[in-house]
Amino acid sequence: MTCRLYLITPPRLDDLEGFARGLDAVLDAGDVACLQLRLKDAGDDDIRRAARRLAPIAQERDVAFLLNDRPDLAVETGCDGVHIGQDDAPYAEARRLLGPDAIVGVTCHDSRHLAIEAAEQGADYVAFGAFFPTGTKAAKSSADPDILEWWSTIVTVPCVAIGGITVDNCAPLIRAGADFLAVSAGVWAYPEGPVAAVRAFNRQLS
C-alpha cells in the first residue's frame, strides 16, 4: 500500500470562512486521503458549524472527512467517521453510533498492546506517535519508527504515523511502513504555504 497524506485541521479556526475558501486548493494540490477536523477547546456549536462547512468540500473530492473525539457529533454532521483517543468514547460506543460502514480510527500512542486490541475490535486504522516533538498538542507518548515496521509486517489494519511530521523528517516513517502520515502544522505552517506543502509531501510519498 502506498503511503498517503492524512491532513488534520489547525487546532483553531478563527476565520472559518477564510479557511473554507482556501481548502479546495489545498485538497486539489495532491493526493489527500482524509481530513480530520480537530478543534482545540471549541464548543459543540463551533464544531458543528465547522464540520458542516468543511465536510462537503472534502467529500466532493473523495477525501474522507473525520471528526476528532466526538462520534455523536460525527453522526449528527454527516462525517465519514471519527478518530478517538484512549480517553474518548470507547471503540464499541463509537462503532454503535456510527454504524458498520463509517471509519473509526484509534490512537494507540506507542503501545503494541493497545494497537492489537483496537485491531481485534475492528478499528479501521491505528495511530502511533508522537514520532517528533509537536506544538499542536501535548504528546502523551514518544514512538519509534520500529513500531511501524513491526505493525506493517504482522497486521493488515492500516497504521497512521502522527506527531511533528514535516516534509523534511517524514522519509524514515514512510520507509518503516506507515500507511498514512497525519500532518497538521507541517502543512498549515509550511513556509511556502499549505498548497506547496501538500505538493511537497506528495513528492515524498510518490
PyMOL commands that place a pseudoatom at each C-alpha (Angstrom):
pseudoatom trace, name=CA, resn=MET, resi=1, chain=A, elem=C, hetatm=0, pos=[0.000, 0.000, 0.000]
pseudoatom trace, name=CA, resn=THR, resi=2, chain=A, elem=C, hetatm=0, pos=[1.295, 3.442, -0.904]
pseudoatom trace, name=CA, resn=CYS, resi=3, chain=A, elem=C, hetatm=0, pos=[1.670, 5.850, 1.997]
pseudoatom trace, name=CA, resn=ARG, resi=4, chain=A, elem=C, hetatm=0, pos=[-0.820, 8.719, 1.784]
pseudoatom trace, name=CA, resn=LEU, resi=5, chain=A, elem=C, hetatm=0, pos=[-1.343, 12.094, 3.425]
pseudoatom trace, name=CA, resn=TYR, resi=6, chain=A, elem=C, hetatm=0, pos=[-3.801, 12.352, 6.335]
pseudoatom trace, name=CA, resn=LEU, resi=7, chain=A, elem=C, hetatm=0, pos=[-4.495, 16.033, 6.921]
pseudoatom trace, name=CA, resn=ILE, resi=8, chain=A, elem=C, hetatm=0, pos=[-5.548, 17.456, 10.292]
pseudoatom trace, name=CA, resn=THR, resi=9, chain=A, elem=C, hetatm=0, pos=[-7.020, 20.941, 10.597]
pseudoatom trace, name=CA, resn=PRO, resi=10, chain=A, elem=C, hetatm=0, pos=[-5.323, 23.617, 12.672]
pseudoatom trace, name=CA, resn=PRO, resi=11, chain=A, elem=C, hetatm=0, pos=[-6.398, 23.451, 16.339]
pseudoatom trace, name=CA, resn=ARG, resi=12, chain=A, elem=C, hetatm=0, pos=[-8.240, 26.779, 15.973]
pseudoatom trace, name=CA, resn=LEU, resi=13, chain=A, elem=C, hetatm=0, pos=[-10.243, 28.128, 13.046]
pseudoatom trace, name=CA, resn=ASP, resi=14, chain=A, elem=C, hetatm=0, pos=[-10.881, 31.753, 13.983]
pseudoatom trace, name=CA, resn=ASP, resi=15, chain=A, elem=C, hetatm=0, pos=[-11.786, 32.538, 10.355]
pseudoatom trace, name=CA, resn=LEU, resi=16, chain=A, elem=C, hetatm=0, pos=[-13.808, 29.507, 9.293]
pseudoatom trace, name=CA, resn=GLU, resi=17, chain=A, elem=C, hetatm=0, pos=[-14.968, 31.067, 6.031]
pseudoatom trace, name=CA, resn=GLY, resi=18, chain=A, elem=C, hetatm=0, pos=[-11.466, 32.076, 5.057]
pseudoatom trace, name=CA, resn=PHE, resi=19, chain=A, elem=C, hetatm=0, pos=[-10.172, 28.586, 5.821]
pseudoatom trace, name=CA, resn=ALA, resi=20, chain=A, elem=C, hetatm=0, pos=[-13.009, 27.003, 3.861]
pseudoatom trace, name=CA, resn=ARG, resi=21, chain=A, elem=C, hetatm=0, pos=[-12.358, 29.205, 0.823]
pseudoatom trace, name=CA, resn=GLY, resi=22, chain=A, elem=C, hetatm=0, pos=[-8.730, 28.104, 0.723]
pseudoatom trace, name=CA, resn=LEU, resi=23, chain=A, elem=C, hetatm=0, pos=[-9.343, 24.437, 1.488]
pseudoatom trace, name=CA, resn=ASP, resi=24, chain=A, elem=C, hetatm=0, pos=[-10.296, 23.388, -2.031]
pseudoatom trace, name=CA, resn=ALA, resi=25, chain=A, elem=C, hetatm=0, pos=[-6.918, 24.490, -3.399]
pseudoatom trace, name=CA, resn=VAL, resi=26, chain=A, elem=C, hetatm=0, pos=[-5.115, 22.597, -0.637]
pseudoatom trace, name=CA, resn=LEU, resi=27, chain=A, elem=C, hetatm=0, pos=[-7.027, 19.372, -1.289]
pseudoatom trace, name=CA, resn=ASP, resi=28, chain=A, elem=C, hetatm=0, pos=[-6.580, 19.768, -5.050]
pseudoatom trace, name=CA, resn=ALA, resi=29, chain=A, elem=C, hetatm=0, pos=[-2.796, 20.190, -4.720]
pseudoatom trace, name=CA, resn=GLY, resi=30, chain=A, elem=C, hetatm=0, pos=[-2.137, 16.445, -4.444]
pseudoatom trace, name=CA, resn=ASP, resi=31, chain=A, elem=C, hetatm=0, pos=[-3.381, 13.158, -3.056]
pseudoatom trace, name=CA, resn=VAL, resi=32, chain=A, elem=C, hetatm=0, pos=[-5.018, 13.599, 0.368]
pseudoatom trace, name=CA, resn=ALA, resi=33, chain=A, elem=C, hetatm=0, pos=[-6.661, 10.521, 1.860]
pseudoatom trace, name=CA, resn=CYS, resi=34, chain=A, elem=C, hetatm=0, pos=[-8.657, 12.235, 4.569]
pseudoatom trace, name=CA, resn=LEU, resi=35, chain=A, elem=C, hetatm=0, pos=[-9.179, 15.429, 6.508]
pseudoatom trace, name=CA, resn=GLN, resi=36, chain=A, elem=C, hetatm=0, pos=[-9.690, 15.295, 10.258]
pseudoatom trace, name=CA, resn=LEU, resi=37, chain=A, elem=C, hetatm=0, pos=[-11.415, 18.199, 11.992]
pseudoatom trace, name=CA, resn=ARG, resi=38, chain=A, elem=C, hetatm=0, pos=[-9.654, 18.645, 15.316]
pseudoatom trace, name=CA, resn=LEU, resi=39, chain=A, elem=C, hetatm=0, pos=[-10.533, 21.865, 17.104]
pseudoatom trace, name=CA, resn=LYS, resi=40, chain=A, elem=C, hetatm=0, pos=[-8.967, 22.566, 20.466]
pseudoatom trace, name=CA, resn=ASP, resi=41, chain=A, elem=C, hetatm=0, pos=[-11.254, 23.895, 23.218]
pseudoatom trace, name=CA, resn=ALA, resi=42, chain=A, elem=C, hetatm=0, pos=[-14.110, 24.565, 20.783]
pseudoatom trace, name=CA, resn=GLY, resi=43, chain=A, elem=C, hetatm=0, pos=[-17.747, 24.385, 21.845]
pseudoatom trace, name=CA, resn=ASP, resi=44, chain=A, elem=C, hetatm=0, pos=[-20.167, 21.928, 20.284]
pseudoatom trace, name=CA, resn=ASP, resi=45, chain=A, elem=C, hetatm=0, pos=[-21.825, 24.599, 18.129]
pseudoatom trace, name=CA, resn=ASP, resi=46, chain=A, elem=C, hetatm=0, pos=[-18.464, 25.688, 16.715]
pseudoatom trace, name=CA, resn=ILE, resi=47, chain=A, elem=C, hetatm=0, pos=[-17.583, 22.079, 15.919]
pseudoatom trace, name=CA, resn=ARG, resi=48, chain=A, elem=C, hetatm=0, pos=[-20.952, 21.548, 14.237]
pseudoatom trace, name=CA, resn=ARG, resi=49, chain=A, elem=C, hetatm=0, pos=[-20.570, 24.719, 12.192]
pseudoatom trace, name=CA, resn=ALA, resi=50, chain=A, elem=C, hetatm=0, pos=[-17.052, 23.797, 11.063]
pseudoatom trace, name=CA, resn=ALA, resi=51, chain=A, elem=C, hetatm=0, pos=[-17.970, 20.209, 10.231]
pseudoatom trace, name=CA, resn=ARG, resi=52, chain=A, elem=C, hetatm=0, pos=[-20.991, 21.207, 8.169]
pseudoatom trace, name=CA, resn=ARG, resi=53, chain=A, elem=C, hetatm=0, pos=[-18.973, 23.824, 6.303]
pseudoatom trace, name=CA, resn=LEU, resi=54, chain=A, elem=C, hetatm=0, pos=[-15.862, 21.739, 5.613]
pseudoatom trace, name=CA, resn=ALA, resi=55, chain=A, elem=C, hetatm=0, pos=[-17.178, 18.197, 5.153]
pseudoatom trace, name=CA, resn=PRO, resi=56, chain=A, elem=C, hetatm=0, pos=[-18.764, 18.830, 1.725]
pseudoatom trace, name=CA, resn=ILE, resi=57, chain=A, elem=C, hetatm=0, pos=[-15.524, 20.386, 0.413]
pseudoatom trace, name=CA, resn=ALA, resi=58, chain=A, elem=C, hetatm=0, pos=[-13.612, 17.233, 1.328]
pseudoatom trace, name=CA, resn=GLN, resi=59, chain=A, elem=C, hetatm=0, pos=[-16.305, 14.755, 0.327]
pseudoatom trace, name=CA, resn=GLU, resi=60, chain=A, elem=C, hetatm=0, pos=[-16.748, 16.323, -3.123]
pseudoatom trace, name=CA, resn=ARG, resi=61, chain=A, elem=C, hetatm=0, pos=[-13.112, 15.339, -3.719]
pseudoatom trace, name=CA, resn=ASP, resi=62, chain=A, elem=C, hetatm=0, pos=[-13.442, 11.799, -2.316]
pseudoatom trace, name=CA, resn=VAL, resi=63, chain=A, elem=C, hetatm=0, pos=[-11.436, 12.886, 0.733]
pseudoatom trace, name=CA, resn=ALA, resi=64, chain=A, elem=C, hetatm=0, pos=[-12.823, 11.189, 3.834]
pseudoatom trace, name=CA, resn=PHE, resi=65, chain=A, elem=C, hetatm=0, pos=[-13.905, 13.712, 6.475]
pseudoatom trace, name=CA, resn=LEU, resi=66, chain=A, elem=C, hetatm=0, pos=[-13.332, 12.603, 10.066]
pseudoatom trace, name=CA, resn=LEU, resi=67, chain=A, elem=C, hetatm=0, pos=[-14.131, 14.298, 13.351]
pseudoatom trace, name=CA, resn=ASN, resi=68, chain=A, elem=C, hetatm=0, pos=[-11.795, 14.067, 16.311]
pseudoatom trace, name=CA, resn=ASP, resi=69, chain=A, elem=C, hetatm=0, pos=[-13.075, 12.681, 19.621]
pseudoatom trace, name=CA, resn=ARG, resi=70, chain=A, elem=C, hetatm=0, pos=[-16.831, 13.062, 19.100]
pseudoatom trace, name=CA, resn=PRO, resi=71, chain=A, elem=C, hetatm=0, pos=[-18.724, 10.182, 17.474]
pseudoatom trace, name=CA, resn=ASP, resi=72, chain=A, elem=C, hetatm=0, pos=[-22.035, 11.776, 18.461]
pseudoatom trace, name=CA, resn=LEU, resi=73, chain=A, elem=C, hetatm=0, pos=[-21.302, 14.967, 16.544]
pseudoatom trace, name=CA, resn=ALA, resi=74, chain=A, elem=C, hetatm=0, pos=[-19.757, 12.990, 13.686]
pseudoatom trace, name=CA, resn=VAL, resi=75, chain=A, elem=C, hetatm=0, pos=[-23.094, 11.269, 13.137]
pseudoatom trace, name=CA, resn=GLU, resi=76, chain=A, elem=C, hetatm=0, pos=[-25.065, 14.483, 13.529]
pseudoatom trace, name=CA, resn=THR, resi=77, chain=A, elem=C, hetatm=0, pos=[-22.980, 16.431, 10.997]
pseudoatom trace, name=CA, resn=GLY, resi=78, chain=A, elem=C, hetatm=0, pos=[-22.615, 13.744, 8.328]
pseudoatom trace, name=CA, resn=CYS, resi=79, chain=A, elem=C, hetatm=0, pos=[-18.918, 12.956, 8.763]
pseudoatom trace, name=CA, resn=ASP, resi=80, chain=A, elem=C, hetatm=0, pos=[-17.407, 9.841, 7.214]
pseudoatom trace, name=CA, resn=GLY, resi=81, chain=A, elem=C, hetatm=0, pos=[-16.052, 8.717, 10.550]
pseudoatom trace, name=CA, resn=VAL, resi=82, chain=A, elem=C, hetatm=0, pos=[-14.297, 9.581, 13.772]
pseudoatom trace, name=CA, resn=HIS, resi=83, chain=A, elem=C, hetatm=0, pos=[-10.867, 9.427, 15.331]
pseudoatom trace, name=CA, resn=ILE, resi=84, chain=A, elem=C, hetatm=0, pos=[-10.898, 8.508, 19.009]
pseudoatom trace, name=CA, resn=GLY, resi=85, chain=A, elem=C, hetatm=0, pos=[-8.198, 8.708, 21.636]
pseudoatom trace, name=CA, resn=GLN, resi=86, chain=A, elem=C, hetatm=0, pos=[-7.746, 6.437, 24.605]
pseudoatom trace, name=CA, resn=ASP, resi=87, chain=A, elem=C, hetatm=0, pos=[-9.580, 8.942, 26.829]
pseudoatom trace, name=CA, resn=ASP, resi=88, chain=A, elem=C, hetatm=0, pos=[-12.520, 9.467, 24.453]
pseudoatom trace, name=CA, resn=ALA, resi=89, chain=A, elem=C, hetatm=0, pos=[-15.584, 7.338, 23.770]
pseudoatom trace, name=CA, resn=PRO, resi=90, chain=A, elem=C, hetatm=0, pos=[-14.765, 3.602, 23.705]
pseudoatom trace, name=CA, resn=TYR, resi=91, chain=A, elem=C, hetatm=0, pos=[-14.409, 1.995, 20.291]
pseudoatom trace, name=CA, resn=ALA, resi=92, chain=A, elem=C, hetatm=0, pos=[-17.587, -0.063, 20.754]
pseudoatom trace, name=CA, resn=GLU, resi=93, chain=A, elem=C, hetatm=0, pos=[-19.607, 3.065, 21.522]
pseudoatom trace, name=CA, resn=ALA, resi=94, chain=A, elem=C, hetatm=0, pos=[-18.211, 4.916, 18.503]
pseudoatom trace, name=CA, resn=ARG, resi=95, chain=A, elem=C, hetatm=0, pos=[-18.978, 1.965, 16.234]
pseudoatom trace, name=CA, resn=ARG, resi=96, chain=A, elem=C, hetatm=0, pos=[-22.509, 1.656, 17.624]
pseudoatom trace, name=CA, resn=LEU, resi=97, chain=A, elem=C, hetatm=0, pos=[-23.210, 5.315, 16.949]
pseudoatom trace, name=CA, resn=LEU, resi=98, chain=A, elem=C, hetatm=0, pos=[-21.606, 5.485, 13.510]
pseudoatom trace, name=CA, resn=GLY, resi=99, chain=A, elem=C, hetatm=0, pos=[-22.550, 2.095, 12.117]
pseudoatom trace, name=CA, resn=PRO, resi=100, chain=A, elem=C, hetatm=0, pos=[-20.562, -0.574, 10.283]
pseudoatom trace, name=CA, resn=ASP, resi=101, chain=A, elem=C, hetatm=0, pos=[-19.619, 1.469, 7.224]
pseudoatom trace, name=CA, resn=ALA, resi=102, chain=A, elem=C, hetatm=0, pos=[-18.075, 4.501, 8.929]
pseudoatom trace, name=CA, resn=ILE, resi=103, chain=A, elem=C, hetatm=0, pos=[-14.356, 4.931, 9.565]
pseudoatom trace, name=CA, resn=VAL, resi=104, chain=A, elem=C, hetatm=0, pos=[-13.285, 4.564, 13.184]
pseudoatom trace, name=CA, resn=GLY, resi=105, chain=A, elem=C, hetatm=0, pos=[-9.604, 5.123, 13.925]
pseudoatom trace, name=CA, resn=VAL, resi=106, chain=A, elem=C, hetatm=0, pos=[-7.945, 4.751, 17.313]
pseudoatom trace, name=CA, resn=THR, resi=107, chain=A, elem=C, hetatm=0, pos=[-4.960, 6.461, 18.933]
pseudoatom trace, name=CA, resn=CYS, resi=108, chain=A, elem=C, hetatm=0, pos=[-2.583, 3.830, 20.309]
pseudoatom trace, name=CA, resn=HIS, resi=109, chain=A, elem=C, hetatm=0, pos=[0.376, 6.045, 21.302]
pseudoatom trace, name=CA, resn=ASP, resi=110, chain=A, elem=C, hetatm=0, pos=[3.463, 3.800, 21.370]
pseudoatom trace, name=CA, resn=SER, resi=111, chain=A, elem=C, hetatm=0, pos=[1.601, 0.710, 22.621]
pseudoatom trace, name=CA, resn=ARG, resi=112, chain=A, elem=C, hetatm=0, pos=[1.616, -2.529, 20.676]
pseudoatom trace, name=CA, resn=HIS, resi=113, chain=A, elem=C, hetatm=0, pos=[-0.960, -3.923, 23.102]
pseudoatom trace, name=CA, resn=LEU, resi=114, chain=A, elem=C, hetatm=0, pos=[-3.429, -1.070, 22.520]
pseudoatom trace, name=CA, resn=ALA, resi=115, chain=A, elem=C, hetatm=0, pos=[-2.967, -1.384, 18.765]
pseudoatom trace, name=CA, resn=ILE, resi=116, chain=A, elem=C, hetatm=0, pos=[-3.616, -5.133, 18.710]
pseudoatom trace, name=CA, resn=GLU, resi=117, chain=A, elem=C, hetatm=0, pos=[-6.648, -4.611, 20.938]
pseudoatom trace, name=CA, resn=ALA, resi=118, chain=A, elem=C, hetatm=0, pos=[-8.051, -1.901, 18.632]
pseudoatom trace, name=CA, resn=ALA, resi=119, chain=A, elem=C, hetatm=0, pos=[-7.475, -4.010, 15.530]
pseudoatom trace, name=CA, resn=GLU, resi=120, chain=A, elem=C, hetatm=0, pos=[-9.178, -7.021, 17.094]
pseudoatom trace, name=CA, resn=GLN, resi=121, chain=A, elem=C, hetatm=0, pos=[-12.190, -4.861, 17.972]
pseudoatom trace, name=CA, resn=GLY, resi=122, chain=A, elem=C, hetatm=0, pos=[-12.489, -3.770, 14.339]
pseudoatom trace, name=CA, resn=ALA, resi=123, chain=A, elem=C, hetatm=0, pos=[-10.747, -0.387, 14.117]
pseudoatom trace, name=CA, resn=ASP, resi=124, chain=A, elem=C, hetatm=0, pos=[-10.237, 0.813, 10.552]
pseudoatom trace, name=CA, resn=TYR, resi=125, chain=A, elem=C, hetatm=0, pos=[-6.791, 2.120, 11.436]
pseudoatom trace, name=CA, resn=VAL, resi=126, chain=A, elem=C, hetatm=0, pos=[-4.483, 2.556, 14.418]
pseudoatom trace, name=CA, resn=ALA, resi=127, chain=A, elem=C, hetatm=0, pos=[-2.405, 5.681, 15.018]
pseudoatom trace, name=CA, resn=PHE, resi=128, chain=A, elem=C, hetatm=0, pos=[1.075, 5.640, 16.539]
pseudoatom trace, name=CA, resn=GLY, resi=129, chain=A, elem=C, hetatm=0, pos=[3.018, 8.643, 17.835]
pseudoatom trace, name=CA, resn=ALA, resi=130, chain=A, elem=C, hetatm=0, pos=[4.293, 11.124, 18.562]
pseudoatom trace, name=CA, resn=PHE, resi=131, chain=A, elem=C, hetatm=0, pos=[7.322, 10.495, 16.365]
pseudoatom trace, name=CA, resn=PHE, resi=132, chain=A, elem=C, hetatm=0, pos=[8.713, 14.023, 16.657]
pseudoatom trace, name=CA, resn=PRO, resi=133, chain=A, elem=C, hetatm=0, pos=[8.184, 16.966, 19.014]
pseudoatom trace, name=CA, resn=THR, resi=134, chain=A, elem=C, hetatm=0, pos=[4.973, 18.785, 18.196]
pseudoatom trace, name=CA, resn=GLY, resi=135, chain=A, elem=C, hetatm=0, pos=[3.482, 22.087, 19.228]
pseudoatom trace, name=CA, resn=THR, resi=136, chain=A, elem=C, hetatm=0, pos=[-0.022, 21.214, 18.031]
pseudoatom trace, name=CA, resn=LYS, resi=137, chain=A, elem=C, hetatm=0, pos=[-0.880, 19.270, 21.186]
pseudoatom trace, name=CA, resn=ALA, resi=138, chain=A, elem=C, hetatm=0, pos=[0.886, 17.865, 24.230]
pseudoatom trace, name=CA, resn=ALA, resi=139, chain=A, elem=C, hetatm=0, pos=[2.131, 14.431, 23.204]
pseudoatom trace, name=CA, resn=LYS, resi=140, chain=A, elem=C, hetatm=0, pos=[1.381, 11.673, 25.716]
pseudoatom trace, name=CA, resn=SER, resi=141, chain=A, elem=C, hetatm=0, pos=[3.962, 9.309, 24.271]
pseudoatom trace, name=CA, resn=SER, resi=142, chain=A, elem=C, hetatm=0, pos=[7.023, 9.148, 22.081]
pseudoatom trace, name=CA, resn=ALA, resi=143, chain=A, elem=C, hetatm=0, pos=[7.146, 6.472, 19.388]
pseudoatom trace, name=CA, resn=ASP, resi=144, chain=A, elem=C, hetatm=0, pos=[9.983, 4.971, 17.383]
pseudoatom trace, name=CA, resn=PRO, resi=145, chain=A, elem=C, hetatm=0, pos=[9.673, 4.089, 13.668]
pseudoatom trace, name=CA, resn=ASP, resi=146, chain=A, elem=C, hetatm=0, pos=[10.354, 0.452, 14.625]
pseudoatom trace, name=CA, resn=ILE, resi=147, chain=A, elem=C, hetatm=0, pos=[6.731, 0.142, 15.760]
pseudoatom trace, name=CA, resn=LEU, resi=148, chain=A, elem=C, hetatm=0, pos=[5.542, 0.954, 12.220]
pseudoatom trace, name=CA, resn=GLU, resi=149, chain=A, elem=C, hetatm=0, pos=[7.821, -1.694, 10.761]
pseudoatom trace, name=CA, resn=TRP, resi=150, chain=A, elem=C, hetatm=0, pos=[6.644, -4.270, 13.311]
pseudoatom trace, name=CA, resn=TRP, resi=151, chain=A, elem=C, hetatm=0, pos=[2.985, -3.445, 12.674]
pseudoatom trace, name=CA, resn=SER, resi=152, chain=A, elem=C, hetatm=0, pos=[3.176, -3.460, 8.895]
pseudoatom trace, name=CA, resn=THR, resi=153, chain=A, elem=C, hetatm=0, pos=[4.794, -6.896, 8.837]
pseudoatom trace, name=CA, resn=ILE, resi=154, chain=A, elem=C, hetatm=0, pos=[2.222, -8.669, 11.027]
pseudoatom trace, name=CA, resn=VAL, resi=155, chain=A, elem=C, hetatm=0, pos=[-1.111, -6.826, 10.671]
pseudoatom trace, name=CA, resn=THR, resi=156, chain=A, elem=C, hetatm=0, pos=[-3.191, -5.778, 7.665]
pseudoatom trace, name=CA, resn=VAL, resi=157, chain=A, elem=C, hetatm=0, pos=[-5.043, -2.978, 9.502]
pseudoatom trace, name=CA, resn=PRO, resi=158, chain=A, elem=C, hetatm=0, pos=[-3.535, 0.320, 8.269]
pseudoatom trace, name=CA, resn=CYS, resi=159, chain=A, elem=C, hetatm=0, pos=[-1.347, 2.382, 10.579]
pseudoatom trace, name=CA, resn=VAL, resi=160, chain=A, elem=C, hetatm=0, pos=[-1.110, 6.164, 10.828]
pseudoatom trace, name=CA, resn=ALA, resi=161, chain=A, elem=C, hetatm=0, pos=[2.040, 7.967, 11.947]
pseudoatom trace, name=CA, resn=ILE, resi=162, chain=A, elem=C, hetatm=0, pos=[1.414, 11.209, 13.837]
pseudoatom trace, name=CA, resn=GLY, resi=163, chain=A, elem=C, hetatm=0, pos=[3.307, 13.856, 15.738]
pseudoatom trace, name=CA, resn=GLY, resi=164, chain=A, elem=C, hetatm=0, pos=[5.523, 16.662, 14.458]
pseudoatom trace, name=CA, resn=ILE, resi=165, chain=A, elem=C, hetatm=0, pos=[5.751, 15.257, 10.936]
pseudoatom trace, name=CA, resn=THR, resi=166, chain=A, elem=C, hetatm=0, pos=[7.171, 17.567, 8.279]
pseudoatom trace, name=CA, resn=VAL, resi=167, chain=A, elem=C, hetatm=0, pos=[8.307, 17.305, 4.669]
pseudoatom trace, name=CA, resn=ASP, resi=168, chain=A, elem=C, hetatm=0, pos=[11.891, 17.159, 5.934]
pseudoatom trace, name=CA, resn=ASN, resi=169, chain=A, elem=C, hetatm=0, pos=[11.529, 14.387, 8.532]
pseudoatom trace, name=CA, resn=CYS, resi=170, chain=A, elem=C, hetatm=0, pos=[8.882, 12.067, 7.080]
pseudoatom trace, name=CA, resn=ALA, resi=171, chain=A, elem=C, hetatm=0, pos=[11.074, 9.779, 4.956]
pseudoatom trace, name=CA, resn=PRO, resi=172, chain=A, elem=C, hetatm=0, pos=[12.020, 7.329, 7.773]
pseudoatom trace, name=CA, resn=LEU, resi=173, chain=A, elem=C, hetatm=0, pos=[8.331, 6.866, 8.644]
pseudoatom trace, name=CA, resn=ILE, resi=174, chain=A, elem=C, hetatm=0, pos=[7.453, 6.079, 5.037]
pseudoatom trace, name=CA, resn=ARG, resi=175, chain=A, elem=C, hetatm=0, pos=[10.307, 3.580, 4.821]
pseudoatom trace, name=CA, resn=ALA, resi=176, chain=A, elem=C, hetatm=0, pos=[9.219, 1.977, 8.093]
pseudoatom trace, name=CA, resn=GLY, resi=177, chain=A, elem=C, hetatm=0, pos=[5.796, 1.158, 6.669]
pseudoatom trace, name=CA, resn=ALA, resi=178, chain=A, elem=C, hetatm=0, pos=[3.382, 3.935, 7.657]
pseudoatom trace, name=CA, resn=ASP, resi=179, chain=A, elem=C, hetatm=0, pos=[0.218, 3.742, 5.563]
pseudoatom trace, name=CA, resn=PHE, resi=180, chain=A, elem=C, hetatm=0, pos=[-0.693, 7.345, 6.332]
pseudoatom trace, name=CA, resn=LEU, resi=181, chain=A, elem=C, hetatm=0, pos=[1.166, 10.427, 7.583]
pseudoatom trace, name=CA, resn=ALA, resi=182, chain=A, elem=C, hetatm=0, pos=[-1.043, 12.555, 9.833]
pseudoatom trace, name=CA, resn=VAL, resi=183, chain=A, elem=C, hetatm=0, pos=[0.068, 16.147, 9.464]
pseudoatom trace, name=CA, resn=SER, resi=184, chain=A, elem=C, hetatm=0, pos=[-1.213, 19.448, 10.826]
pseudoatom trace, name=CA, resn=ALA, resi=185, chain=A, elem=C, hetatm=0, pos=[1.368, 22.224, 11.341]
pseudoatom trace, name=CA, resn=GLY, resi=186, chain=A, elem=C, hetatm=0, pos=[3.650, 20.549, 8.790]
pseudoatom trace, name=CA, resn=VAL, resi=187, chain=A, elem=C, hetatm=0, pos=[1.129, 21.653, 6.171]
pseudoatom trace, name=CA, resn=TRP, resi=188, chain=A, elem=C, hetatm=0, pos=[-0.612, 24.735, 7.572]
pseudoatom trace, name=CA, resn=ALA, resi=189, chain=A, elem=C, hetatm=0, pos=[2.607, 26.369, 8.847]
pseudoatom trace, name=CA, resn=TYR, resi=190, chain=A, elem=C, hetatm=0, pos=[4.739, 25.371, 5.850]
pseudoatom trace, name=CA, resn=PRO, resi=191, chain=A, elem=C, hetatm=0, pos=[6.870, 28.398, 4.861]
pseudoatom trace, name=CA, resn=GLU, resi=192, chain=A, elem=C, hetatm=0, pos=[5.635, 28.417, 1.249]
pseudoatom trace, name=CA, resn=GLY, resi=193, chain=A, elem=C, hetatm=0, pos=[2.021, 27.801, 2.270]
pseudoatom trace, name=CA, resn=PRO, resi=194, chain=A, elem=C, hetatm=0, pos=[-0.242, 24.745, 2.600]
pseudoatom trace, name=CA, resn=VAL, resi=195, chain=A, elem=C, hetatm=0, pos=[-0.717, 24.181, -1.146]
pseudoatom trace, name=CA, resn=ALA, resi=196, chain=A, elem=C, hetatm=0, pos=[3.052, 23.942, -1.606]
pseudoatom trace, name=CA, resn=ALA, resi=197, chain=A, elem=C, hetatm=0, pos=[3.227, 21.661, 1.454]
pseudoatom trace, name=CA, resn=VAL, resi=198, chain=A, elem=C, hetatm=0, pos=[0.751, 19.154, 0.012]
pseudoatom trace, name=CA, resn=ARG, resi=199, chain=A, elem=C, hetatm=0, pos=[2.718, 19.105, -3.229]
pseudoatom trace, name=CA, resn=ALA, resi=200, chain=A, elem=C, hetatm=0, pos=[5.982, 18.613, -1.331]
pseudoatom trace, name=CA, resn=PHE, resi=201, chain=A, elem=C, hetatm=0, pos=[4.560, 15.775, 0.771]
pseudoatom trace, name=CA, resn=ASN, resi=202, chain=A, elem=C, hetatm=0, pos=[3.221, 14.081, -2.333]
pseudoatom trace, name=CA, resn=ARG, resi=203, chain=A, elem=C, hetatm=0, pos=[6.675, 14.168, -3.887]
pseudoatom trace, name=CA, resn=GLN, resi=204, chain=A, elem=C, hetatm=0, pos=[7.988, 12.357, -0.797]
pseudoatom trace, name=CA, resn=LEU, resi=205, chain=A, elem=C, hetatm=0, pos=[5.130, 9.842, -0.904]
pseudoatom trace, name=CA, resn=SER, resi=206, chain=A, elem=C, hetatm=0, pos=[5.303, 9.007, -4.609]
for i in range(1, 206): cmd.bond("trace and resi %d" % i, "trace and resi %d" % (i + 1))
show_as sticks, trace
zoom trace
